[in-house]
């Protein structure tokens, strides 16, 4: 364990020293740390030897998801999202469910022997996007602000919106209930209590922290830590009463972001430092797990699903959800491709693998290879594609949907970029 801590610390230090030099290049943080995990894992050097079922991996995955759900949601002022971000709402309200449905269809076609619940979990695992992986998608000023904010809002909210589907499908796969009415009750309990606890935690905690800040009772550092502590309180409180902790953390972030905007610098500050450390470690352990658990299980169906997930499932869902929006074909194509699978998909895949349900290993294998392919392809193509799309959109008139006014919401950028775009 001491050796593992040492090499992980050295990896983080090395990236901290080189991040500025790599900024603007096709080499991204997920690439570096996934590759480091591959090298340090049992397939090469054997220094980091955690399997997908390891308690360390599971705890890190869950902690990272709680932090990411809370901090991403806290960036969103729900009133502005509902009032100004119609493109993002289309992608969330129609595109996300469509991506799940199309993903299920492709999965049933390629893996007919896999349980239907497992296929659905695979589709849900790969439905959320992580725009921070392809930093040029959201950080290139040549891309119209509205489109960057559309990707920002989508990636900030779709991981949280996918959590109820993931939770319910896991319970369906475990067959914890024996009737349709039982499943409905389970959904209402998990989601309802999660939303209730999260909303109360975010509202009350936000008011207390704002009140304390107005009287200068706390320092900037303690305010930042106390704000993100709300995520842990929401998660644990919801789990204690039978709700879903991830839903609670996401809801708490939304409430804080909507009702206590003065706390936003604290939540984003955490995400740009301690939260990003969790992200780095997650990608590193993911790289080591890939070699340990799935390197020898690659077949043509896995490759076919991975390619279809990136080149068919999301593009089709995006195209259908943007029908009637009057955006250009180039915009639809750009948004369709600018949907890397990243941190949320890794965490969901680990949670599925750790659940022990029938087909869990297959779900993890297919999801992991899809994520690896996405990390490589989206990382390499983000900068040139964004530049080309930005050049194309310079000729768009001020009345085009892409150029219409939109409020600024902070972007979640990877560790090699330290400012909002």
C-alpha positions as CSV (number, residue, x, y, z in Angstrom):
1,X,0.0,0.0,0.0
2,X,2.9,2.4,0.8
3,X,4.3,1.8,-2.7
4,X,0.9,2.5,-4.3
5,X,0.5,5.8,-2.4
6,X,4.1,6.8,-3.4
7,X,3.6,6.2,-7.1
8,X,0.1,7.8,-7.1
9,X,1.6,10.8,-5.4
10,X,4.4,11.0,-8.0
11,X,1.8,10.7,-10.8
12,X,-0.2,13.6,-9.4
13,X,2.9,15.7,-8.9
14,X,4.2,15.0,-12.4
15,X,0.9,16.1,-13.9
16,X,0.8,19.2,-11.8
17,X,4.2,20.1,-13.1
18,X,3.3,19.5,-16.8
19,X,-0.4,20.5,-16.9
20,X,0.3,23.9,-18.3
21,X,2.6,22.6,-20.9
22,X,0.0,20.0,-22.0
23,X,-2.8,22.6,-22.1
24,X,-4.0,23.1,-25.7
25,X,-2.6,19.8,-26.9
26,X,-4.6,16.7,-27.7
27,X,-3.2,15.1,-24.6
28,X,-5.8,15.3,-21.8
29,X,-5.8,14.5,-18.1
30,X,-8.0,11.3,-18.6
31,X,-5.5,10.0,-21.2
32,X,-2.5,10.6,-18.9
33,X,-4.0,9.0,-15.8
34,X,-5.7,6.1,-17.6
35,X,-2.4,5.3,-19.4
36,X,-0.5,5.6,-16.1
37,X,-3.0,3.1,-14.6
38,X,-2.4,0.8,-17.4
39,X,1.4,0.9,-16.9
40,X,1.3,0.8,-13.1
41,X,-1.4,-2.0,-13.1
42,X,-0.8,-5.8,-12.9
43,X,-0.6,-6.1,-16.7
44,X,2.8,-4.2,-16.8
45,X,4.6,-3.1,-13.6
46,X,2.2,-4.6,-11.1
47,X,2.6,-1.7,-8.6
48,X,-1.1,-0.8,-8.4
49,X,-3.1,-4.0,-8.0
50,X,-6.7,-3.2,-7.2
51,X,-9.5,-5.3,-8.9
52,X,-12.9,-3.9,-9.9
53,X,-14.4,-5.5,-6.8
54,X,-11.9,-3.9,-4.4
55,X,-13.3,-1.9,-1.6
56,X,-10.9,0.9,-2.3
57,X,-12.1,1.2,-5.8
58,X,-15.8,1.1,-4.7
59,X,-15.4,3.6,-2.0
60,X,-13.4,6.0,-4.2
61,X,-16.0,5.6,-7.0
62,X,-18.9,6.4,-4.7
63,X,-17.1,9.4,-3.0
64,X,-16.2,10.8,-6.3
65,X,-19.7,10.5,-7.7
66,X,-21.2,12.2,-4.6
67,X,-18.8,15.2,-5.0
68,X,-19.2,15.4,-8.8
69,X,-23.0,15.2,-8.6
70,X,-23.2,17.9,-5.9
71,X,-20.6,20.3,-7.4
72,X,-21.9,20.0,-11.0
73,X,-25.5,20.6,-9.9
74,X,-24.5,23.5,-7.7
75,X,-23.2,25.3,-10.8
76,X,-26.7,25.3,-12.3
77,X,-29.2,28.1,-11.4
78,X,-32.3,26.1,-12.1
79,X,-34.3,29.2,-12.9
80,X,-31.9,30.2,-15.6
81,X,-31.7,26.6,-16.9
82,X,-35.4,26.4,-17.3
83,X,-35.7,29.9,-18.8
84,X,-32.8,30.1,-21.2
85,X,-31.3,26.7,-22.0
86,X,-33.9,25.1,-24.2
87,X,-31.3,23.2,-26.3
88,X,-29.9,21.6,-23.1
89,X,-33.4,20.8,-21.9
90,X,-34.1,19.0,-25.2
91,X,-31.0,17.0,-24.7
92,X,-31.8,16.1,-21.1
93,X,-35.6,15.6,-21.5
94,X,-35.6,13.8,-24.8
95,X,-32.0,13.0,-25.7
96,X,-31.1,11.2,-22.5
97,X,-34.1,8.7,-22.5
98,X,-33.6,8.2,-26.3
99,X,-29.9,7.4,-25.8
100,X,-30.9,4.8,-23.2
101,X,-33.6,3.2,-25.4
102,X,-31.3,3.1,-28.5
103,X,-28.5,1.7,-26.3
104,X,-30.8,-1.0,-25.0
105,X,-31.8,-1.9,-28.6
106,X,-28.2,-2.2,-29.7
107,X,-27.3,-4.2,-26.6
108,X,-30.2,-6.7,-27.2
109,X,-29.1,-7.1,-30.8
110,X,-25.4,-7.8,-29.9
111,X,-25.8,-9.6,-26.6
112,X,-29.1,-11.6,-26.8
113,X,-27.9,-13.9,-24.0
114,X,-27.4,-11.1,-21.5
115,X,-30.3,-10.4,-19.1
116,X,-32.5,-7.5,-20.2
117,X,-31.9,-5.6,-16.9
118,X,-28.1,-5.9,-17.5
119,X,-28.4,-4.5,-21.0
120,X,-30.5,-1.6,-19.7
121,X,-27.8,-0.9,-17.0
122,X,-25.2,-0.9,-19.7
123,X,-27.2,1.7,-21.7
124,X,-27.8,3.9,-18.6
125,X,-24.1,3.6,-17.7
126,X,-23.0,5.0,-21.0
127,X,-25.8,7.6,-21.4
128,X,-24.3,10.5,-19.3
129,X,-21.6,12.6,-20.9
130,X,-18.6,14.4,-19.5
131,X,-17.8,17.5,-21.5
132,X,-14.7,18.2,-19.3
133,X,-13.0,15.3,-20.9
134,X,-12.9,17.0,-24.3
135,X,-11.7,20.4,-22.9
136,X,-11.9,22.1,-26.3
137,X,-15.6,21.3,-26.7
138,X,-16.5,23.6,-23.8
139,X,-13.3,25.7,-23.5
140,X,-12.8,26.9,-27.0
141,X,-13.9,30.5,-27.4
142,X,-14.4,30.0,-31.1
143,X,-17.4,27.8,-30.3
144,X,-20.5,30.0,-29.7
145,X,-21.2,30.5,-26.0
146,X,-24.7,29.1,-26.3
147,X,-23.4,25.8,-27.6
148,X,-20.7,25.6,-25.0
149,X,-23.2,26.3,-22.3
150,X,-25.6,23.7,-23.8
151,X,-22.9,21.1,-23.4
152,X,-22.0,22.4,-20.0
153,X,-25.6,22.2,-18.7
154,X,-26.1,18.8,-20.3
155,X,-23.0,17.2,-18.8
156,X,-23.6,18.9,-15.5
157,X,-27.1,17.4,-15.1
158,X,-27.4,14.2,-17.1
159,X,-25.3,12.2,-14.7
160,X,-27.6,13.1,-11.8
161,X,-30.7,12.4,-13.9
162,X,-29.4,9.0,-14.8
163,X,-28.9,8.0,-11.2
164,X,-32.6,7.0,-10.5
165,X,-32.7,4.8,-13.6
166,X,-29.4,3.1,-12.5
167,X,-30.7,2.6,-8.9
168,X,-34.0,1.1,-9.9
169,X,-32.5,-1.1,-12.6
170,X,-30.0,-2.5,-10.0
171,X,-32.9,-3.4,-7.7
172,X,-34.8,-4.9,-10.6
173,X,-31.8,-7.0,-11.6
174,X,-31.4,-8.1,-7.9
175,X,-35.1,-9.0,-8.0
176,X,-35.6,-7.4,-4.6
177,X,-39.3,-7.0,-5.1
178,X,-41.9,-9.4,-6.5
179,X,-44.5,-7.2,-8.2
180,X,-44.9,-4.2,-10.4
181,X,-46.5,-2.3,-7.5
182,X,-43.4,-3.2,-5.4
183,X,-41.1,-1.6,-8.1
184,X,-43.3,1.5,-8.2
185,X,-43.1,1.8,-4.4
186,X,-39.3,1.3,-4.5
187,X,-38.9,4.0,-7.1
188,X,-41.0,6.4,-5.0
189,X,-39.1,5.6,-1.9
190,X,-35.6,5.9,-3.3
191,X,-36.2,8.9,-5.5
192,X,-38.8,10.7,-3.3
193,X,-36.8,10.4,-0.1
194,X,-33.6,11.3,-1.9
195,X,-35.1,14.5,-3.3
196,X,-36.7,15.4,0.0
197,X,-33.6,14.9,2.1
198,X,-31.4,16.6,-0.6
199,X,-33.7,19.6,-0.9
200,X,-33.9,20.1,2.8
201,X,-30.2,19.7,3.3
202,X,-29.4,22.1,0.4
203,X,-31.9,24.8,1.5
204,X,-31.3,24.7,5.2
205,X,-27.5,24.3,4.8
206,X,-27.3,27.0,2.2
207,X,-29.2,29.5,4.5
208,X,-27.0,28.6,7.5
209,X,-23.8,29.1,5.5
210,X,-25.0,32.3,3.9
211,X,-25.9,33.6,7.3
212,X,-22.6,32.7,8.8
213,X,-20.7,34.2,5.8
214,X,-22.6,37.5,6.2
215,X,-21.4,37.8,9.8
216,X,-17.8,36.8,9.0
217,X,-17.9,33.9,11.3
218,X,-16.1,31.6,9.0
219,X,-13.0,31.8,6.8
220,X,-13.0,31.2,3.0
221,X,-11.4,27.8,3.5
222,X,-13.9,26.6,6.1
223,X,-16.8,27.9,4.1
224,X,-15.6,25.9,1.1
225,X,-15.3,22.7,3.2
226,X,-18.6,23.3,4.9
227,X,-20.4,23.8,1.6
228,X,-19.2,20.6,0.2
229,X,-19.9,18.8,3.5
230,X,-23.5,19.3,2.6
231,X,-23.0,16.7,-0.1
232,X,-21.9,14.1,2.5
233,X,-24.7,15.1,4.8
234,X,-27.3,14.7,2.1
235,X,-25.9,11.4,0.9
236,X,-25.7,9.8,4.4
237,X,-29.0,11.3,5.6
238,X,-30.9,9.9,2.6
239,X,-29.3,6.5,2.9
240,X,-30.2,6.4,6.6
241,X,-33.9,6.9,6.0
242,X,-34.1,4.5,3.0
243,X,-33.6,7.0,0.1
244,X,-31.0,7.2,-2.6
245,X,-27.9,9.1,-1.4
246,X,-26.8,10.0,-4.9
247,X,-30.1,11.5,-5.8
248,X,-29.9,13.5,-2.5
249,X,-26.4,14.8,-3.2
250,X,-27.5,15.9,-6.7
251,X,-30.7,17.6,-5.4
252,X,-28.8,19.4,-2.6
253,X,-26.4,20.8,-5.2
254,X,-29.2,22.0,-7.3
255,X,-30.9,23.7,-4.4
256,X,-27.6,25.4,-3.2
257,X,-26.9,26.5,-6.8
258,X,-30.4,28.0,-7.1
259,X,-31.0,29.6,-3.7
260,X,-27.5,30.3,-2.4
261,X,-25.5,31.5,-5.4
262,X,-23.0,33.4,-3.1
263,X,-21.6,30.0,-2.1
264,X,-20.8,29.1,-5.7
265,X,-17.1,30.1,-5.5
266,X,-16.7,27.7,-2.6
267,X,-18.2,24.7,-4.4
268,X,-16.4,25.4,-7.7
269,X,-13.2,26.0,-5.8
270,X,-13.5,22.6,-4.2
271,X,-14.2,20.9,-7.5
272,X,-11.1,22.6,-9.0
273,X,-8.9,21.2,-6.3
274,X,-9.8,18.4,-3.9
275,X,-12.6,17.2,-6.2
276,X,-10.3,17.0,-9.1
277,X,-7.8,14.9,-7.1
278,X,-10.6,12.3,-6.7
279,X,-11.1,12.4,-10.4
280,X,-7.4,11.9,-11.1
281,X,-7.3,8.9,-8.8
282,X,-10.5,7.4,-10.3
283,X,-9.0,7.5,-13.8
284,X,-5.7,6.0,-12.6
285,X,-7.4,3.1,-10.8
286,X,-9.7,2.7,-13.8
287,X,-6.7,2.2,-16.1
288,X,-5.2,-0.4,-13.7
289,X,-8.5,-2.2,-13.5
290,X,-8.9,-2.3,-17.3
291,X,-5.8,-4.5,-17.6
292,X,-6.6,-6.6,-14.6
293,X,-10.2,-7.4,-15.4
294,X,-11.0,-7.0,-19.1
295,X,-7.8,-7.0,-21.2
296,X,-8.3,-10.6,-22.2
297,X,-12.0,-10.5,-22.8
298,X,-12.2,-8.2,-25.9
299,X,-14.3,-9.6,-28.8
300,X,-15.9,-8.2,-31.9
301,X,-19.3,-7.6,-30.1
302,X,-17.7,-5.5,-27.4
303,X,-15.9,-3.4,-30.1
304,X,-19.1,-3.1,-32.1
305,X,-21.1,-1.9,-29.1
306,X,-18.4,0.6,-28.1
307,X,-18.3,2.1,-31.7
308,X,-22.1,2.1,-31.9
309,X,-22.4,3.9,-28.5
310,X,-20.1,6.7,-29.7
311,X,-21.1,6.9,-33.4
312,X,-24.7,5.8,-33.4
313,X,-26.5,5.9,-30.1
314,X,-25.7,9.4,-29.0
315,X,-25.8,11.0,-32.5
316,X,-29.2,9.5,-33.2
317,X,-30.6,10.6,-29.8
318,X,-29.2,14.1,-30.3
319,X,-30.5,14.4,-33.8
320,X,-34.0,13.4,-32.8
321,X,-34.1,15.6,-29.7
322,X,-33.0,18.7,-31.7
323,X,-35.6,18.3,-34.4
324,X,-37.5,21.6,-34.7
325,X,-34.8,23.6,-32.8
326,X,-33.7,25.4,-36.1
327,X,-30.0,24.8,-35.3
328,X,-27.7,24.1,-38.2
329,X,-26.8,20.6,-39.3
330,X,-23.2,21.3,-38.3
331,X,-24.3,22.2,-34.8
332,X,-26.3,19.0,-34.4
333,X,-23.2,17.0,-35.6
334,X,-20.9,18.9,-33.2
335,X,-23.2,18.4,-30.2
336,X,-23.7,14.7,-31.2
337,X,-19.9,14.0,-31.1
338,X,-19.1,16.3,-28.2
339,X,-20.4,13.8,-25.6
340,X,-17.4,11.9,-24.2
341,X,-18.1,9.1,-21.7
342,X,-16.1,9.8,-18.6
343,X,-16.2,10.0,-14.9
344,X,-19.9,9.2,-14.3
345,X,-19.7,6.2,-16.7
346,X,-16.7,4.9,-14.9
347,X,-18.4,5.2,-11.5
348,X,-21.6,3.6,-12.7
349,X,-19.7,0.7,-14.3
350,X,-17.9,0.1,-11.0
351,X,-21.2,0.2,-9.1
352,X,-22.7,-2.3,-11.4
353,X,-19.7,-4.6,-11.3
354,X,-19.7,-4.4,-7.5
355,X,-23.4,-5.3,-7.3
356,X,-23.0,-8.9,-8.2
357,X,-26.1,-9.0,-10.4
358,X,-26.3,-11.5,-13.4
359,X,-24.4,-10.0,-16.3
360,X,-22.5,-7.5,-14.2
361,X,-19.1,-8.6,-15.5
362,X,-20.2,-8.2,-19.1
363,X,-21.6,-4.8,-18.4
364,X,-18.3,-3.6,-16.9
365,X,-16.3,-5.1,-19.7
366,X,-18.3,-3.4,-22.5
367,X,-18.6,-0.1,-20.7
368,X,-14.9,0.0,-19.8
369,X,-13.8,-0.5,-23.4
370,X,-16.3,2.1,-24.6
371,X,-14.9,4.6,-22.1
372,X,-11.3,3.8,-23.1
373,X,-12.3,4.3,-26.8
374,X,-14.0,7.6,-25.9
375,X,-11.1,8.9,-23.9
376,X,-8.8,8.4,-26.8
377,X,-11.1,9.5,-29.7
378,X,-12.7,12.5,-28.0
379,X,-9.4,13.6,-26.6
380,X,-7.7,13.6,-29.9
381,X,-10.5,15.1,-31.9
382,X,-11.9,17.8,-29.5
383,X,-9.4,20.6,-30.4
384,X,-9.5,20.3,-34.2
385,X,-13.2,19.7,-34.4
386,X,-14.0,22.6,-32.1
387,X,-11.7,24.9,-34.1
388,X,-13.3,23.8,-37.4
389,X,-16.9,24.2,-36.1
390,X,-16.0,27.6,-34.5
391,X,-14.7,28.8,-37.9
392,X,-17.9,27.6,-39.6
393,X,-20.1,29.3,-37.1
394,X,-18.4,32.7,-37.5
395,X,-20.7,33.2,-40.5
396,X,-23.8,32.6,-38.5
397,X,-26.0,35.7,-38.1
398,X,-26.9,37.1,-34.7
399,X,-30.5,35.8,-35.1
400,X,-29.4,32.2,-35.3
401,X,-30.3,29.9,-32.4
402,X,-26.6,29.3,-31.8
403,X,-25.9,33.0,-31.3
404,X,-28.9,33.9,-29.1
405,X,-28.2,35.4,-25.7
406,X,-27.7,33.1,-22.8
407,X,-26.6,33.6,-19.2
408,X,-23.2,32.5,-18.1
409,X,-23.0,29.4,-15.9
410,X,-19.5,28.2,-14.7
411,X,-18.0,25.5,-16.7
412,X,-16.4,22.4,-15.2
413,X,-13.0,22.1,-16.8
414,X,-10.4,19.5,-16.2
415,X,-7.3,20.1,-14.0
416,X,-5.2,21.3,-16.9
417,X,-7.4,24.4,-17.2
418,X,-7.8,26.7,-14.2
419,X,-10.3,29.2,-15.2
420,X,-13.9,29.3,-16.4
421,X,-14.4,29.7,-20.2
